[in-house]
Amino acid sequence: MALPEDDLSSSQALVIDCNPTSRSILVSQLRDFGMGKVVQCARLVDARRQLEYRKFDVVLCEHHFATESMSGQDLLDDLRRNQLLPFSTVFIMVTGEATYAKVAEAAESALDGYLLKPHKATHLGERLRQARIRKISLQEIFLAIEAEDFETAASLCLNRFETRGLFWLYAARVGAELLLRTGKYDQAQKLYQAVVNAKTLPWAKLGVARSLLDEGQTAKAVSTLENMISEDPNYADAYDVMGRAQFEQGKFEAALVTYKMASALTPASITRLQNLGLMCYYSGDHKEAEKVLDRTTRLGLESKMFDCQTLVLLAFVRLESVDRKGLQRCRDDFARLIERQPDNVRYQRLSGVVDALQLIEQRQYAQVIETVRGMCRKVKEPELDFESASNLIALLAQLADKAIQLEEVESIVDTLGLRFAGTRALCELLAGSASVHPPYAERIRAAHGQILKLAENAISLSMAGDPGAAVKELIFHGNSTLSGKLIETAYLVLHRYSDKIANAHELTDLVHELRTRYSTHISRAALGEQKRQAGGLTLRAGSASAKPVNTSKNP
């Protein structure tokens, strides 16, 4: 492919290498190519900060860092997992003979290239040229993605794959991600499987597992993941997806072990540390949770990968351990986050929870009760999400543990349980939030049982030949409890038996209105603010990172 002469005078490059000699050689070669600006980093933590807040046209990164717990590949994976590396950035890994095989395998799927040491300037020039060819070859696809025309982008990817056009393997990966994003799990699974059949690659096998999981076929997904992990025990992304599957099944102890494995493989990964810390907390091991959440905060507070729910849970365990100074640090850390993003509504909301915890620690109970009552008044508002519900229940449990109980508190716990504890995983998360006051945890489990019974009764009507009555009953109870489980079950029954229901159109409108108002279609249990799914490829749309669209109907 012919390329126009490069004019790199307006381009920026980042060189990441702990060896000053190697680093200076790369910098000099880039400047000889006419690169406008070259930034250097000797440490991965500094490089991560640069890449989170600045855009580079070219990144050259050493794979091995002898004095650090993470590698260049770990940095790349973290950036892509959190949607912080745009497609326009050319990322080339620099490697020695010892790590060549691993880097070369990565280059087949998500890297722009690799550079084997020792190298000549011509070698670097050729790698940059090859990367530019791929960018230009796939430009039509990524222009469609940036315009958020995902249907066209997926179609172009599928055509590239089927015709085995230039970079068909990379196009297949992008296309499968687009199909997952738009809820076409079956098509994504077939595409991933086609890649496995054509050329066995770990990311394609993992894609099959992710597709099965998103489609609700959890047992098959787990089986696929178990085989992957037995074949490659060091594939961290497989542990991420396995942990997610176990978590959604409500197998918290198993998920905890899996997340520990993922974190052990990549000890400097902020997102994996967060998952491990949150998993420890909800599993009831608050002592270990405090250690992991504290490490996550110290490592990642300045990073865009950091999720502020980490600080909230850290504040809860510090209140329990009577750590006044630690609790104050949580409040100070939130102040720093808000200073950087003063209009962030989520930061403000979660900071309010930490403020309430500090009031409890200071025994300012009158102010706490006033604050919590304000939160309780919002339990039926459409905007209330699962995160807010779990934090409110945890606050109520803390008050009860201090023998301070609001008159209306049990009805509030029941309301939140009925609304959000529709699946076993969600139920146990809420119950885990109330662990310091077991009676609230039992009320949440009772609410879960009540929702399951209502759903079973409605399904019995449907199986008996009256799906219309089943939908009406589900709508009635869904409207009164705001239960995502009941509303989504009504949607599924309507979808399956619409031709047997006389007033299906009218009922569909009612269900659609409930689903939209209360976002019940997003019913999967999640830890923190989710970004990219493990094992997936980052796809950006427009000027901002595009977040995955969760259209799952199978919690």
Buried (B, 14 or more C-beta within 10 A) or exposed (E): EEEEEBEBEEBBBBBBBBBEEBBEBBBEBBBEBEBBBBBBBBEBBEBBBBBBEEEBBBBBBBBBBEEBEBBBBBBBBBBBBBBBBBBEBBBBBBBEEEBBEBBBBBBEBBBBBBBBBEBEBEBBBBBBEBBBBBBEBBEEBBEBBBEEBBEBBBBBBBBBBEEEEBBBBBBBBBBBBBBBBBBBBEBBBBBBBBBBEBEEBBBBBBBBBBBBBBBBBBEBBBEBBEEBBEEEEEBBBBBBBBBBBBBBBBBBEBBBBBBBBBBEBBBBBBBBBBBBBBBBBBBBBBEBBBEBBBBBBEBBBBBBBBBBBBBBBBBBBBBBEEBEEBBBBBBEBBEEBBEEEEEBEBBBBBBBBBBBBBBBBEEBEEEBBEBBEEBBEEBEEEEBBBBBBBBBBBBBBBBBBBEBBBEEBBEBBBBBBBBBBBBBBBBBBBBBBBBBBEEBBEBBBBBBEBBBEBBEEBBEBBEEEBBBBBBBBBBBBBBEBBBBBBBBBBBBBBEEBBEEBEEBEEBBEBBEEBBEEBBBBBBBBBBBEBBBBBBBBBBBBEEEBBEBEBBBBBB
